[in-house]
Amino acid sequence: MRNADIRRLDREIQQTTRKLAAVQNRELWPLDGRERRAILAAATRGSVAVVRHKSTTRADNKVETAWTSAETRLNAELTALQTERQRIVNENAQGKAAKKSSGWW
């Protein structure tokens, strides 16, 4: 059962890594709904400001903040998954060592 857990975590780690790379390339597909709405709303406000010949600094900052928060969220997910994988590997190794040391040979 432990190896199945490790494989599942490996798949999730790979998927989260792909999502993180996509966010760094400014792709929208890995974002959750809240982040997607924030980016699109800020971009819309920025385009309205451009049409009205106003400054887009605030909208640009909001877009950048949304991308940064998405990247931070994915980094945290990736770290948590890697920590969980390492914990399972360590438990598995301790179980094997205990099983070997308990035998007569």
Buried (B, 14 or more C-beta within 10 A) or exposed (E): EEEEBBEEBEEBBEBBBEBBEBBEEEEEEBBEEEBBEBBBBBBEBBEEBEEEEEEBEEBBEBBEEBBEBBBEBBEEBBEEBBEBBEEBBEEBEEEEEEEEEEEEE
